[in-house]
Amino acid sequence: MGVLHLVNSSEGLTRCCNRLGPEDALILLEGGVYAAMTTAAIPNGFDVELFVLLEHLSQRGIATCRVLPVFVVIDFEGFVRLTAKHSTSVTWA
């Protein structure tokens, strides 16, 4: 399995998108969840799974209906499952 990219800012997302590979997954968390509402967060050219952390959306008052449909909203349990599924993870701040 590919790399799990943990993105917690818009700057981190910009840097992360340049490093994505096939079969990678990307999770938006902390301040990075704001990117789930804009198409700028959608990387082109790769088969990348896109997720956003529900608890961090809620903490910022962002309703899940505002999240683009390409993102799967996950809870902390889903976050743990993804971490276990990927042998490598990288945090982008």
VORO-559819 format. One record per atom (N, C-alpha, C, CB): residue in three letters; residue number from 0; x, y, z. Coordinates in nm, 3 decimals. Glycine has a CB too. Example, Ala and Ser with C-alpha at 12.3 -4.5 7.8 and 13.67 -1.06 7.14 Angstrom:
+------+------+---------+---------+---------+
: kese : romi :      px :      py :      pz :
+------+------+---------+---------+---------+
:  ALA :    0 :   1.319 :  -0.569 :   0.780 :
:  ALA :    0 :   1.230 :  -0.450 :   0.780 :
:  ALA :    0 :   1.320 :  -0.330 :   0.780 :
:  ALA :    0 :   1.131 :  -0.447 :   0.905 :
:  SER :    1 :   1.285 :  -0.225 :   0.708 :
:  SER :    1 :   1.367 :  -0.106 :   0.714 :
:  SER :    1 :   1.290 :   0.003 :   0.787 :
:  SER :    1 :   1.408 :  -0.060 :   0.572 :
+------+------+---------+---------+---------+
***
This chain:
+------+------+---------+---------+---------+
: kese : romi :      px :      py :      pz :
+------+------+---------+---------+---------+
:  MET :    0 :   0.084 :  -0.119 :   0.000 :
:  MET :    0 :   0.000 :   0.000 :   0.000 :
:  MET :    0 :   0.088 :   0.124 :   0.000 :
:  MET :    0 :  -0.095 :   0.000 :   0.121 :
:  GLY :    1 :   0.035 :   0.233 :  -0.050 :
:  GLY :    1 :   0.109 :   0.358 :  -0.061 :
:  GLY :    1 :   0.125 :   0.429 :   0.072 :
:  GLY :    1 :   0.041 :   0.449 :  -0.157 :
:  VAL :    2 :   0.156 :   0.556 :   0.064 :
:  VAL :    2 :   0.184 :   0.640 :   0.180 :
:  VAL :    2 :   0.056 :   0.708 :   0.227 :
:  VAL :    2 :   0.293 :   0.745 :   0.147 :
:  LEU :    3 :   0.040 :   0.722 :   0.357 :
:  LEU :    3 :  -0.069 :   0.798 :   0.415 :
:  LEU :    3 :  -0.018 :   0.939 :   0.444 :
:  LEU :    3 :  -0.124 :   0.729 :   0.545 :
:  HIS :    4 :  -0.076 :   1.038 :   0.378 :
:  HIS :    4 :  -0.036 :   1.178 :   0.394 :
:  HIS :    4 :  -0.133 :   1.248 :   0.488 :
:  HIS :    4 :  -0.031 :   1.251 :   0.256 :
:  LEU :    5 :  -0.081 :   1.300 :   0.599 :
:  LEU :    5 :  -0.160 :   1.373 :   0.698 :
:  LEU :    5 :  -0.136 :   1.521 :   0.676 :
:  LEU :    5 :  -0.124 :   1.330 :   0.845 :
:  VAL :    6 :  -0.239 :   1.592 :   0.634 :
:  VAL :    6 :  -0.223 :   1.733 :   0.594 :
:  VAL :    6 :  -0.300 :   1.821 :   0.692 :
:  VAL :    6 :  -0.273 :   1.756 :   0.448 :
:  ASN :    7 :  -0.227 :   1.909 :   0.761 :
:  ASN :    7 :  -0.294 :   1.994 :   0.861 :
:  ASN :    7 :  -0.289 :   2.143 :   0.831 :
:  ASN :    7 :  -0.234 :   1.969 :   0.994 :
:  SER :    8 :  -0.258 :   2.181 :   0.707 :
:  SER :    8 :  -0.261 :   2.322 :   0.668 :
:  SER :    8 :  -0.269 :   2.333 :   0.516 :
:  SER :    8 :  -0.135 :   2.398 :   0.722 :
:  SER :    9 :  -0.306 :   2.451 :   0.469 :
:  SER :    9 :  -0.313 :   2.471 :   0.323 :
:  SER :    9 :  -0.172 :   2.470 :   0.263 :
:  SER :    9 :  -0.385 :   2.604 :   0.289 :
:  GLU :   10 :  -0.074 :   2.521 :   0.337 :
:  GLU :   10 :   0.063 :   2.518 :   0.289 :
:  GLU :   10 :   0.113 :   2.374 :   0.278 :
:  GLU :   10 :   0.155 :   2.600 :   0.381 :
:  GLY :   11 :   0.077 :   2.293 :   0.377 :
:  GLY :   11 :   0.114 :   2.152 :   0.374 :
:  GLY :   11 :   0.050 :   2.080 :   0.257 :
:  GLY :   11 :   0.074 :   2.084 :   0.503 :
:  LEU :   12 :  -0.073 :   2.119 :   0.225 :
:  LEU :   12 :  -0.141 :   2.056 :   0.111 :
:  LEU :   12 :  -0.068 :   2.085 :  -0.019 :
:  LEU :   12 :  -0.286 :   2.105 :   0.102 :
:  THR :   13 :  -0.022 :   2.208 :  -0.036 :
:  THR :   13 :   0.052 :   2.244 :  -0.157 :
:  THR :   13 :   0.178 :   2.159 :  -0.171 :
:  THR :   13 :   0.089 :   2.393 :  -0.154 :
:  ARG :   14 :   0.252 :   2.145 :  -0.061 :
:  ARG :   14 :   0.375 :   2.064 :  -0.065 :
:  ARG :   14 :   0.343 :   1.916 :  -0.085 :
:  ARG :   14 :   0.455 :   2.084 :   0.064 :
:  CYS :   15 :   0.238 :   1.870 :  -0.022 :
:  CYS :   15 :   0.200 :   1.730 :  -0.030 :
:  CYS :   15 :   0.161 :   1.690 :  -0.172 :
:  CYS :   15 :   0.085 :   1.701 :   0.065 :
:  CYS :   16 :   0.086 :   1.773 :  -0.239 :
:  CYS :   16 :   0.038 :   1.739 :  -0.374 :
:  CYS :   16 :   0.152 :   1.715 :  -0.472 :
:  CYS :   16 :  -0.052 :   1.849 :  -0.428 :
:  ASN :   17 :   0.267 :   1.774 :  -0.445 :
:  ASN :   17 :   0.383 :   1.751 :  -0.530 :
:  ASN :   17 :   0.451 :   1.617 :  -0.502 :
:  ASN :   17 :   0.483 :   1.863 :  -0.513 :
:  ARG :   18 :   0.414 :   1.551 :  -0.396 :
:  ARG :   18 :   0.479 :   1.426 :  -0.354 :
:  ARG :   18 :   0.387 :   1.305 :  -0.358 :
:  ARG :   18 :   0.532 :   1.441 :  -0.216 :
:  LEU :   19 :   0.264 :   1.322 :  -0.403 :
:  LEU :   19 :   0.169 :   1.210 :  -0.406 :
:  LEU :   19 :   0.207 :   1.106 :  -0.509 :
:  LEU :   19 :   0.029 :   1.261 :  -0.433 :
:  GLY :   20 :   0.184 :   0.983 :  -0.475 :
:  GLY :   20 :   0.211 :   0.874 :  -0.566 :
:  GLY :   20 :   0.088 :   0.786 :  -0.580 :
:  GLY :   20 :   0.330 :   0.791 :  -0.519 :
:  PRO :   21 :   0.093 :   0.693 :  -0.674 :
:  PRO :   21 :  -0.020 :   0.602 :  -0.692 :
:  PRO :   21 :  -0.044 :   0.523 :  -0.564 :
:  PRO :   21 :   0.005 :   0.508 :  -0.811 :
:  GLU :   22 :  -0.169 :   0.500 :  -0.534 :
:  GLU :   22 :  -0.213 :   0.421 :  -0.418 :
:  GLU :   22 :  -0.192 :   0.492 :  -0.285 :
:  GLU :   22 :  -0.141 :   0.290 :  -0.416 :
:  ASP :   23 :  -0.155 :   0.621 :  -0.287 :
:  ASP :   23 :  -0.144 :   0.697 :  -0.164 :
:  ASP :   23 :  -0.283 :   0.736 :  -0.115 :
:  ASP :   23 :  -0.056 :   0.822 :  -0.184 :
:  ALA :   24 :  -0.290 :   0.777 :   0.010 :
:  ALA :   24 :  -0.413 :   0.831 :   0.068 :
:  ALA :   24 :  -0.378 :   0.962 :   0.137 :
:  ALA :   24 :  -0.479 :   0.730 :   0.168 :
:  LEU :   25 :  -0.474 :   1.053 :   0.141 :
:  LEU :   25 :  -0.453 :   1.185 :   0.198 :
:  LEU :   25 :  -0.566 :   1.213 :   0.296 :
:  LEU :   25 :  -0.447 :   1.295 :   0.087 :
:  ILE :   26 :  -0.530 :   1.255 :   0.417 :
:  ILE :   26 :  -0.629 :   1.293 :   0.518 :
:  ILE :   26 :  -0.609 :   1.439 :   0.553 :
:  ILE :   26 :  -0.618 :   1.203 :   0.645 :
:  LEU :   27 :  -0.716 :   1.516 :   0.542 :
:  LEU :   27 :  -0.714 :   1.656 :   0.587 :
:  LEU :   27 :  -0.755 :   1.658 :   0.733 :
:  LEU :   27 :  -0.808 :   1.746 :   0.499 :
:  LEU :   28 :  -0.673 :   1.726 :   0.816 :
:  LEU :   28 :  -0.706 :   1.738 :   0.957 :
:  LEU :   28 :  -0.663 :   1.875 :   1.007 :
:  LEU :   28 :  -0.638 :   1.627 :   1.040 :
:  GLU :   29 :  -0.698 :   1.906 :   1.130 :
:  GLU :   29 :  -0.670 :   2.036 :   1.189 :
:  GLU :   29 :  -0.712 :   2.148 :   1.093 :
:  GLU :   29 :  -0.520 :   2.049 :   1.225 :
:  GLY :   30 :  -0.627 :   2.247 :   1.067 :
:  GLY :   30 :  -0.662 :   2.357 :   0.978 :
:  GLY :   30 :  -0.671 :   2.317 :   0.832 :
:  GLY :   30 :  -0.562 :   2.466 :   0.992 :
:  GLY :   31 :  -0.620 :   2.199 :   0.798 :
:  GLY :   31 :  -0.628 :   2.152 :   0.661 :
:  GLY :   31 :  -0.768 :   2.116 :   0.615 :
:  GLY :   31 :  -0.540 :   2.033 :   0.644 :
:  VAL :   32 :  -0.862 :   2.099 :   0.711 :
:  VAL :   32 :  -0.998 :   2.059 :   0.673 :
:  VAL :   32 :  -1.068 :   2.165 :   0.589 :
:  VAL :   32 :  -1.081 :   2.031 :   0.797 :
:  TYR :   33 :  -1.025 :   2.290 :   0.599 :
:  TYR :   33 :  -1.087 :   2.395 :   0.518 :
:  TYR :   33 :  -1.072 :   2.366 :   0.368 :
:  TYR :   33 :  -1.026 :   2.531 :   0.552 :
:  ALA :   34 :  -0.966 :   2.297 :   0.331 :
:  ALA :   34 :  -0.942 :   2.266 :   0.190 :
:  ALA :   34 :  -1.044 :   2.167 :   0.134 :
:  ALA :   34 :  -0.803 :   2.209 :   0.172 :
:  ALA :   35 :  -1.116 :   2.098 :   0.219 :
:  ALA :   35 :  -1.216 :   1.999 :   0.172 :
:  ALA :   35 :  -1.336 :   2.067 :   0.107 :
:  ALA :   35 :  -1.263 :   1.912 :   0.288 :
:  MET :   36 :  -1.339 :   2.199 :   0.113 :
:  MET :   36 :  -1.452 :   2.272 :   0.053 :
:  MET :   36 :  -1.415 :   2.336 :  -0.081 :
:  MET :   36 :  -1.501 :   2.379 :   0.148 :
:  THR :   37 :  -1.295 :   2.312 :  -0.130 :
:  THR :   37 :  -1.250 :   2.375 :  -0.254 :
:  THR :   37 :  -1.184 :   2.274 :  -0.347 :
:  THR :   37 :  -1.152 :   2.489 :  -0.222 :
:  THR :   38 :  -1.204 :   2.291 :  -0.474 :
:  THR :   38 :  -1.145 :   2.198 :  -0.572 :
:  THR :   38 :  -0.994 :   2.209 :  -0.578 :
:  THR :   38 :  -1.203 :   2.224 :  -0.710 :
:  ALA :   39 :  -0.935 :   2.313 :  -0.521 :
:  ALA :   39 :  -0.789 :   2.327 :  -0.520 :
:  ALA :   39 :  -0.724 :   2.214 :  -0.441 :
:  ALA :   39 :  -0.749 :   2.463 :  -0.460 :
:  ALA :   40 :  -0.800 :   2.149 :  -0.354 :
:  ALA :   40 :  -0.746 :   2.042 :  -0.271 :
:  ALA :   40 :  -0.743 :   1.908 :  -0.343 :
:  ALA :   40 :  -0.827 :   2.029 :  -0.145 :
:  ILE :   41 :  -0.800 :   1.901 :  -0.461 :
:  ILE :   41 :  -0.809 :   1.774 :  -0.530 :
:  ILE :   41 :  -0.688 :   1.755 :  -0.620 :
:  ILE :   41 :  -0.940 :   1.766 :  -0.612 :
:  PRO :   42 :  -0.601 :   1.662 :  -0.585 :
:  PRO :   42 :  -0.482 :   1.639 :  -0.667 :
:  PRO :   42 :  -0.518 :   1.576 :  -0.801 :
:  PRO :   42 :  -0.382 :   1.549 :  -0.592 :
:  ASN :   43 :  -0.446 :   1.614 :  -0.903 :
:  ASN :   43 :  -0.471 :   1.561 :  -1.038 :
:  ASN :   43 :  -0.368 :   1.456 :  -1.075 :
:  ASN :   43 :  -0.470 :   1.674 :  -1.141 :
:  GLY :   44 :  -0.411 :   1.359 :  -1.152 :
:  GLY :   44 :  -0.317 :   1.266 :  -1.212 :
:  GLY :   44 :  -0.286 :   1.141 :  -1.133 :
:  GLY :   44 :  -0.194 :   1.335 :  -1.237 :
:  PHE :   45 :  -0.339 :   1.127 :  -1.013 :
:  PHE :   45 :  -0.311 :   1.008 :  -0.934 :
:  PHE :   45 :  -0.440 :   0.948 :  -0.880 :
:  PHE :   45 :  -0.215 :   1.042 :  -0.819 :
:  ASP :   46 :  -0.435 :   0.819 :  -0.856 :
:  ASP :   46 :  -0.545 :   0.750 :  -0.793 :
:  ASP :   46 :  -0.524 :   0.757 :  -0.643 :
:  ASP :   46 :  -0.556 :   0.602 :  -0.842 :
:  VAL :   47 :  -0.564 :   0.870 :  -0.583 :
:  VAL :   47 :  -0.539 :   0.896 :  -0.442 :
:  VAL :   47 :  -0.673 :   0.899 :  -0.370 :
:  VAL :   47 :  -0.462 :   1.030 :  -0.423 :
:  GLU :   48 :  -0.680 :   0.827 :  -0.257 :
:  GLU :   48 :  -0.799 :   0.832 :  -0.174 :
:  GLU :   48 :  -0.794 :   0.959 :  -0.090 :
:  GLU :   48 :  -0.811 :   0.705 :  -0.083 :
:  LEU :   49 :  -0.907 :   1.030 :  -0.081 :
:  LEU :   49 :  -0.914 :   1.158 :  -0.009 :
:  LEU :   49 :  -1.009 :   1.147 :   0.109 :
:  LEU :   49 :  -0.958 :   1.271 :  -0.104 :
:  PHE :   50 :  -0.960 :   1.187 :   0.226 :
:  PHE :   50 :  -1.039 :   1.179 :   0.347 :
:  PHE :   50 :  -1.031 :   1.311 :   0.422 :
:  PHE :   50 :  -0.992 :   1.063 :   0.437 :
:  VAL :   51 :  -1.129 :   1.334 :   0.508 :
:  VAL :   51 :  -1.128 :   1.450 :   0.597 :
:  VAL :   51 :  -1.182 :   1.403 :   0.732 :
:  VAL :   51 :  -1.213 :   1.570 :   0.539 :
:  LEU :   52 :  -1.122 :   1.452 :   0.840 :
:  LEU :   52 :  -1.155 :   1.407 :   0.974 :
:  LEU :   52 :  -1.277 :   1.482 :   1.029 :
:  LEU :   52 :  -1.035 :   1.426 :   1.067 :
:  LEU :   53 :  -1.382 :   1.407 :   1.060 :
:  LEU :   53 :  -1.509 :   1.462 :   1.106 :
:  LEU :   53 :  -1.494 :   1.550 :   1.230 :
:  LEU :   53 :  -1.606 :   1.350 :   1.135 :
:  GLU :   54 :  -1.421 :   1.501 :   1.329 :
:  GLU :   54 :  -1.407 :   1.577 :   1.454 :
:  GLU :   54 :  -1.343 :   1.713 :   1.430 :
:  GLU :   54 :  -1.324 :   1.497 :   1.554 :
:  HIS :   55 :  -1.250 :   1.721 :   1.336 :
:  HIS :   55 :  -1.184 :   1.849 :   1.309 :
:  HIS :   55 :  -1.273 :   1.941 :   1.227 :
:  HIS :   55 :  -1.052 :   1.826 :   1.237 :
:  LEU :   56 :  -1.360 :   1.885 :   1.145 :
:  LEU :   56 :  -1.462 :   1.967 :   1.077 :
:  LEU :   56 :  -1.555 :   2.027 :   1.181 :
:  LEU :   56 :  -1.543 :   1.881 :   0.973 :
:  SER :   57 :  -1.603 :   1.942 :   1.272 :
:  SER :   57 :  -1.698 :   1.986 :   1.375 :
:  SER :   57 :  -1.638 :   2.094 :   1.464 :
:  SER :   57 :  -1.742 :   1.868 :   1.460 :
:  GLN :   58 :  -1.513 :   2.078 :   1.502 :
:  GLN :   58 :  -1.447 :   2.177 :   1.588 :
:  GLN :   58 :  -1.440 :   2.314 :   1.523 :
:  GLN :   58 :  -1.307 :   2.130 :   1.624 :
:  ARG :   59 :  -1.443 :   2.317 :   1.391 :
:  ARG :   59 :  -1.434 :   2.444 :   1.317 :
:  ARG :   59 :  -1.571 :   2.490 :   1.266 :
:  ARG :   59 :  -1.338 :   2.431 :   1.200 :
:  GLY :   60 :  -1.677 :   2.420 :   1.305 :
:  GLY :   60 :  -1.812 :   2.460 :   1.266 :
:  GLY :   60 :  -1.842 :   2.435 :   1.119 :
:  GLY :   60 :  -1.833 :   2.603 :   1.297 :
:  ILE :   61 :  -1.774 :   2.341 :   1.057 :
:  ILE :   61 :  -1.796 :   2.310 :   0.915 :
:  ILE :   61 :  -1.889 :   2.190 :   0.905 :
:  ILE :   61 :  -1.660 :   2.282 :   0.841 :
:  ALA :   62 :  -2.003 :   2.210 :   0.844 :
:  ALA :   62 :  -2.098 :   2.101 :   0.825 :
:  ALA :   62 :  -2.049 :   2.006 :   0.717 :
:  ALA :   62 :  -2.238 :   2.156 :   0.789 :
:  THR :   63 :  -2.074 :   1.878 :   0.734 :
:  THR :   63 :  -2.028 :   1.780 :   0.636 :
:  THR :   63 :  -2.089 :   1.803 :   0.498 :
:  THR :   63 :  -2.061 :   1.639 :   0.683 :
:  CYS :   64 :  -2.204 :   1.868 :   0.491 :
:  CYS :   64 :  -2.266 :   1.895 :   0.360 :
:  CYS :   64 :  -2.185 :   1.996 :   0.279 :
:  CYS :   64 :  -2.408 :   1.945 :   0.379 :
:  ARG :   65 :  -2.093 :   2.068 :   0.342 :
:  ARG :   65 :  -2.009 :   2.164 :   0.272 :
:  ARG :   65 :  -1.882 :   2.101 :   0.214 :
:  ARG :   65 :  -1.971 :   2.277 :   0.365 :
:  VAL :   66 :  -1.856 :   1.976 :   0.250 :
:  VAL :   66 :  -1.738 :   1.904 :   0.204 :
:  VAL :   66 :  -1.763 :   1.850 :   0.063 :
:  VAL :   66 :  -1.701 :   1.788 :   0.302 :
:  LEU :   67 :  -1.667 :   1.867 :  -0.025 :
:  LEU :   67 :  -1.681 :   1.816 :  -0.162 :
:  LEU :   67 :  -1.701 :   1.664 :  -0.160 :
:  LEU :   67 :  -1.557 :   1.853 :  -0.248 :
:  PRO :   68 :  -1.782 :   1.613 :  -0.252 :
:  PRO :   68 :  -1.814 :   1.469 :  -0.251 :
:  PRO :   68 :  -1.695 :   1.377 :  -0.279 :
:  PRO :   68 :  -1.920 :   1.442 :  -0.351 :
:  VAL :   69 :  -1.583 :   1.429 :  -0.328 :
:  VAL :   69 :  -1.466 :   1.342 :  -0.352 :
:  VAL :   69 :  -1.398 :   1.304 :  -0.221 :
:  VAL :   69 :  -1.366 :   1.412 :  -0.444 :
:  PHE :   70 :  -1.430 :   1.374 :  -0.111 :
:  PHE :   70 :  -1.372 :   1.344 :   0.018 :
:  PHE :   70 :  -1.464 :   1.252 :   0.097 :
:  PHE :   70 :  -1.345 :   1.473 :   0.097 :
:  VAL :   71 :  -1.405 :   1.153 :   0.159 :
:  VAL :   71 :  -1.478 :   1.065 :   0.250 :
:  VAL :   71 :  -1.457 :   1.120 :   0.390 :
:  VAL :   71 :  -1.429 :   0.914 :   0.239 :
:  VAL :   72 :  -1.567 :   1.150 :   0.459 :
:  VAL :   72 :  -1.558 :   1.199 :   0.596 :
:  VAL :   72 :  -1.541 :   1.078 :   0.688 :
:  VAL :   72 :  -1.685 :   1.283 :   0.634 :
:  ILE :   73 :  -1.436 :   1.082 :   0.770 :
:  ILE :   73 :  -1.407 :   0.971 :   0.860 :
:  ILE :   73 :  -1.396 :   1.020 :   1.004 :
:  ILE :   73 :  -1.276 :   0.899 :   0.819 :
:  ASP :   74 :  -1.418 :   0.929 :   1.097 :
:  ASP :   74 :  -1.401 :   0.961 :   1.239 :
:  ASP :   74 :  -1.264 :   0.911 :   1.284 :
:  ASP :   74 :  -1.515 :   0.898 :   1.326 :
:  PHE :   75 :  -1.235 :   0.922 :   1.414 :
:  PHE :   75 :  -1.105 :   0.880 :   1.463 :
:  PHE :   75 :  -1.081 :   0.730 :   1.443 :
:  PHE :   75 :  -1.091 :   0.916 :   1.611 :
:  GLU :   76 :  -1.187 :   0.651 :   1.452 :
:  GLU :   76 :  -1.173 :   0.507 :   1.428 :
:  GLU :   76 :  -1.128 :   0.480 :   1.284 :
:  GLU :   76 :  -1.306 :   0.434 :   1.457 :
:  GLY :   77 :  -1.187 :   0.553 :   1.189 :
:  GLY :   77 :  -1.145 :   0.540 :   1.049 :
:  GLY :   77 :  -1.002 :   0.586 :   1.029 :
:  GLY :   77 :  -1.237 :   0.620 :   0.960 :
:  PHE :   78 :  -0.962 :   0.689 :   1.102 :
:  PHE :   78 :  -0.825 :   0.739 :   1.097 :
:  PHE :   78 :  -0.727 :   0.631 :   1.143 :
:  PHE :   78 :  -0.810 :   0.865 :   1.184 :
:  VAL :   79 :  -0.761 :   0.563 :   1.250 :
:  VAL :   79 :  -0.675 :   0.455 :   1.301 :
:  VAL :   79 :  -0.667 :   0.341 :   1.200 :
:  VAL :   79 :  -0.728 :   0.403 :   1.435 :
:  ARG :   80 :  -0.780 :   0.306 :   1.138 :
:  ARG :   80 :  -0.779 :   0.199 :   1.036 :
:  ARG :   80 :  -0.687 :   0.235 :   0.920 :
:  ARG :   80 :  -0.922 :   0.173 :   0.983 :
:  LEU :   81 :  -0.693 :   0.359 :   0.873 :
:  LEU :   81 :  -0.606 :   0.402 :   0.764 :
:  LEU :   81 :  -0.459 :   0.399 :   0.804 :
:  LEU :   81 :  -0.643 :   0.542 :   0.718 :
:  THR :   82 :  -0.432 :   0.438 :   0.927 :
:  THR :   82 :  -0.294 :   0.434 :   0.977 :
:  THR :   82 :  -0.241 :   0.291 :   0.979 :
:  THR :   82 :  -0.285 :   0.496 :   1.118 :
:  ALA :   83 :  -0.325 :   0.198 :   1.020 :
:  ALA :   83 :  -0.284 :   0.058 :   1.024 :
:  ALA :   83 :  -0.269 :  -0.001 :   0.884 :
:  ALA :   83 :  -0.386 :  -0.024 :   1.103 :
:  LYS :   84 :  -0.346 :   0.050 :   0.790 :
:  LYS :   84 :  -0.345 :  -0.002 :   0.652 :
:  LYS :   84 :  -0.219 :   0.040 :   0.576 :
:  LYS :   84 :  -0.469 :   0.048 :   0.577 :
:  HIS :   85 :  -0.164 :   0.156 :   0.608 :
:  HIS :   85 :  -0.047 :   0.210 :   0.538 :
:  HIS :   85 :   0.078 :   0.190 :   0.622 :
:  HIS :   85 :  -0.068 :   0.361 :   0.506 :
:  SER :   86 :   0.183 :   0.140 :   0.561 :
:  SER :   86 :   0.306 :   0.115 :   0.635 :
:  SER :   86 :   0.386 :   0.242 :   0.663 :
:  SER :   86 :   0.392 :   0.016 :   0.560 :
:  THR :   87 :   0.360 :   0.346 :   0.585 :
:  THR :   87 :   0.432 :   0.472 :   0.601 :
:  THR :   87 :   0.333 :   0.588 :   0.605 :
:  THR :   87 :   0.534 :   0.492 :   0.485 :
:  SER :   88 :   0.359 :   0.685 :   0.693 :
:  SER :   88 :   0.279 :   0.807 :   0.695 :
:  SER :   88 :   0.372 :   0.928 :   0.703 :
:  SER :   88 :   0.179 :   0.806 :   0.815 :
:  VAL :   89 :   0.325 :   1.037 :   0.643 :
:  VAL :   89 :   0.401 :   1.162 :   0.641 :
:  VAL :   89 :   0.306 :   1.274 :   0.681 :
:  VAL :   89 :   0.465 :   1.190 :   0.499 :
:  THR :   90 :   0.352 :   1.361 :   0.772 :
:  THR :   90 :   0.271 :   1.474 :   0.814 :
:  THR :   90 :   0.319 :   1.600 :   0.742 :
:  THR :   90 :   0.279 :   1.492 :   0.967 :
:  TRP :   91 :   0.224 :   1.675 :   0.688 :
:  TRP :   91 :   0.254 :   1.798 :   0.615 :
:  TRP :   91 :   0.192 :   1.915 :   0.690 :
:  TRP :   91 :   0.201 :   1.792 :   0.468 :
:  ALA :   92 :   0.276 :   2.006 :   0.735 :
:  ALA :   92 :   0.228 :   2.124 :   0.810 :
:  ALA :   92 :   0.239 :   2.249 :   0.725 :
:  ALA :   92 :   0.306 :   2.142 :   0.941 :
+------+------+---------+---------+---------+
***
